[in-house]
Amino acid sequence: MDEEFEDAEETVEGSDTITKSSAGAQIASIFALVFAAEFGDRSFLATIALSAAQNPVSVALGAIAAHAVATGIAVVGGAYISKYVSEKVIGYIGGSLFLIFAVTTAFGIF
């Protein structure tokens, strides 16, 4: 396991695309990932419904503020948790929670 970690570190350190990507490229990549993940989810559909029923500018400002706060919590929480838990364990926990939510939704438990 330690050898794999050392190999991964060497690969990352030796890669110009990973270590020297511009801030703009990183932002564009993160934007694309978040946009693709959020497009069509419940909050997206709820925002559409709210915009139809209320002032669209107010809905936009409220949705942007809410998303900014939620993202801020996720970023700060992720940075804190990553100090104590490996990315692999976080992946297992996230996958398990996803499956639990899927099962409970399928059976109408929550």
N, C-alpha and C positions, 0 to 999 in steps of 0.2 A: 504494500500500500504506500509506503514511504517513497519507494522508487517511482511509482506512478505520479505521486505529487511532485517530486523533483523534476521528472520529465515534463510535466505540465507547466511548471514554473519556467523551465528552460525554453519551452516552446513559446510561451507568452512573452518572455523577455526578448526572444529572438525575432519575434514577429513585428514588423513595422506597421502592419495594418491595425493591430490591436493596441499597441502602445502609442502610436503617433496619429491616431484618428483625431480629426479636429472636433472642437466642441460642437460645431454646426452639424457634422456628420453624426455625432452621438445623439444630439437633440432630435435630428430627423429620424434616426432609427427608433428612439424611444417613442416619439410621436406616432410613428407608423404602428408600432406594437400596441400602444395603448388605444389608438383609434380603432384598430382592427378588433381588439378585445371588447371595447365598449359599444361598438356599432351594433345596434339591434338588440341590446340587452334590456332588462326591465326599466332601468333608469332612463334609457334612451326613449323607450315607448311612453313612459310616464311624462317625460318632458314634452313630447309631441302632444299628448292629451292636455297637459296644462297650458301649452301655448295656444291651443284651440279654444280653451275656455277663459283664459286670462290674458293680461297684457304680455305680449311676447318679449318685450324688453325686460320686464320684471322677472319673467321666467328665465330668460337667458342669464341675467345677472345672478339670480339665486342659484341656478344650476352650476354656473362657473364657480361661484364661491363655495358651494358644497363640494364640488369635485376637487377644488384646490385644497380644501381642508382634509378631505378623505385621503387624497394623494400625499399630503404632508404627513399625516399620521402613518401611512404605509411606509413612506421613505424613512422617517425617523425610527419607527418600530423595527423596520428591516435592518437598518444600520446597527441598532442596539442588539437585536437578536443574533445577528451574524457574528458578533463577538463571542457568543457562547455556544451556538449551535451550528453545525456544518450545513452547507447548502443541500447536501444529500438528505439529511434528516428533515430539513424544512420541506423538501420535495415530497418525502414520504408522508409527512403530516398533512400537507396541502392535498395530496392525492387521496389520502384516507378521508379527509373532511369532504372532499368533492364527492366521493362515493357514498358517504353517509347522507349528504344532502340529496343526492340523486335517489337513493332508496327511500328516504323519508318523503320526498316529493312524489315518487311513484305510488307509494301506498297512502298518501294523503295524511301523514302523521302530523305534520306542522302546517 
